[in-house]
Amino acid sequence: MTNQNNQLLKLLGVGFGIAVTVGGTIGTGILRKLRTYSSTNR
């Protein structure tokens, strides 16, 4: 692989890692809110 391809793979790896982190944080917040909502409305 050339140097340009290596840089692209590194950039995509960082972007994907950030996307997974942000998505996990948002998902956890949504699930936490739903759990709180469902336990108070029984």
N, C-alpha and C positions, 0 to 999 in steps of 0.2 A: 504494500500500500504506500501511496505517496504521503508526503507530509500534510498536504491539504486534506486528504481523506481522513487522516488521523485527527486533525483539528476538528473536522466536522463531526466525527464520532464522539469526541470528547464533549463538544458543545451539545450535541443531542443527548448525551448521557446526563449532563448537568440539568438540562431542561426537563428531561423525563423525571429525574429525581425530585426536582422542585415541584413538578406537577403532581407526583404521587404524594408528596408531603402536604401540599395545599389541599388536595382532594381528600386525603385521610383526615385532616383537621376539620374540614367542613362536614364531612360525613359523620365524624364522631360528635360534633356539635348538634347536628340534626337528630341523630339517634338519642342523644342525651335529652334533648328537648321533648322528643316524642315519648320517651320513657317517663319523664316528669309529668307530661300532659295526661298520659294514660293512667298513671297511678293516682292522680288527683280527681279524675272524672269517673270513678267507679260507682 
